[in-house]
Amino acid sequence: MQYLTVLNALVVQAAIGLVSHTIFKVYEPFRLLPVAILVFVVPAILSILLLAHFSVLYSLLISFVSYYTTLLTSIVIYRLGPFHPLAKYPGPLLCKLSMIHMAIVTFGGSRHEYIRKLHEQDGDIVRIGPNEVSIRDVSAVAPLMGASGMPKGPMWVGRCLLIPELPLIAQQDSAEHLHRRKPWNRAFNTEALKAYEPVVAERVTQFVHILKGKIGVADLAQVLNAFSFDVTSDTSFGGGSNMLRDGDVEKFRSLMDAAMRMSVIFENLPWLQSMNRQNNEDGADLAFHVVLDDAVLAVIAGSESTASAMSNALFFVMRDPDVYTKLKAEVDMHYPQGTNACDTRHYGKMVYLDAVLNEAMRLYPPDLSGSQRALMRGTGGKYVGPYFIPEGTAARVHSFSLGRDPRHFSPLPDTFWPDRWLLADSDDAEKNADFIHDTNAFLPFSFGPASCVGKDLAMMTMRMLLCSCVQQLELTLAGHLVDDPGRWERELKDYFILDKGKLPVVVKSR
Ligand code: HEM
């Protein structure tokens, strides 16, 4: 029998390594079995070629080293080289090389700041992963996320790590998304919203009552989290949670926060989740899973986002006495003491209230890094604005960067200045040639047919809560935020949900 020389055996192993890279590139296998075959079985089999020259252990070792060296070198050359479909877009070397770098940045909670810096450094489109770009350009919003835009990207698969069946928000198949979205549209239409009013009003009344009873310093962020959780449970499940009254006795919220932190790291590694998902496919009672998973999604997506937006809005109001005075004047005009601030009939006229909420979400959209879209392989790619997004790659509009871009909001793009929203609609003298207010760059609820379905409920809840708080309470920043109010913003972390620190306040009745 003729044996291969060591050199020839190594050449064969290297060649098979290159073939494996091509298979990974073209088919992007997610299933555990094919990945295990490519990663472990193939190099193990290739070790046979060396058995005539070395022991079994050495043959395995050499085979794994030569196979992985070729595979990894080929991946590195491809990702950094001119033939990669995203080669023309700038970005840090580590981002181009692997999603692991972004997973580490995400772990630290500063991904929003990191991507914003990349945009400031490299322009409106930057490569934030081997196969992903971030865009800071309004002209890309509609083509990317509008009616004829792209389907959801793979990040959602990673984010939904702990949910057995992919929920609505993660549906990459546009037809399936549309199908699953229909009942949601019905659940949040104008008629349904009217029915939620008394439910939300009851929770707002409870919230104000609980705050009035707080002696000393209270953590407003925590009470808002509980409020938001109860409201979303009431509207999604018809009740079942009483976190405002009992606190997080079941430790559900803490678990949810931990799960969210973990899932956003896995959004960078969706293949890991896909493999995990294979094991959960038992085919049992899918219809029930669909309903349950979508409802879980509503509680997570809805309650966290609403709580974050309200915490930020109230923080900025308390920090700025002028804003507080103006808001109070508007609330008192429409809802004098003794009247019901949960009656929604005047909200439509309360322009300053909306300006405060919008400005808080402009600075800190609760989903800071935006929602990913991607084109499946075989679709050929698509232009979004001036940028070509090749098939098999993903893109997101970075809402945090866009909302603070001086080309869209000026002057003072990084400053909480609610008056800009009023000035935009007026002929005020302050509105000189430098004043820019482009609401196309304001995307807290995303854009298009897959944007936030709970937007109207969220806006109603936030208006009701802020109105009632301002009418009945006097809130003042306390604790560590007295000397260092900036700490609140420094402690905001991008974990898909906007992770918050404590918001200590002193509460007095008005
Ligand atoms: C201030 C509060 C909120 C903000 C800022 C917000 C923001 C968002 C964003 C950015 C998305 C991603 C959309 C996309 O992929 O393009 C989303 C999706 C979604 N949100 Fe909200 N959300 C809020 C409140 C709520 C509430 C109260 C609910 C329901 C109780 C809710 C339910 C959903 C659902 C079901 C989706 C998935 C929509 C789809 O994929 O078709 N959200 N939200």
Boltz pocket constraint, residues with backbone or C-beta under 6 A from the ligand:
constraints:
  - pocket:
      binder: B
      contacts: [[A, 145], [A, 168], [A, 169], [A, 170], [A, 177], [A, 181], [A, 184], [A, 232], [A, 235], [A, 236], [A, 294], [A, 297], [A, 298], [A, 299], [A, 301], [A, 302], [A, 303], [A, 305], [A, 306], [A, 309], [A, 365], [A, 366], [A, 367], [A, 371], [A, 372], [A, 443], [A, 444], [A, 445], [A, 446], [A, 447], [A, 449], [A, 450], [A, 451], [A, 452], [A, 453], [A, 454], [A, 455], [A, 457], [A, 458]]
      max_distance: 6.0
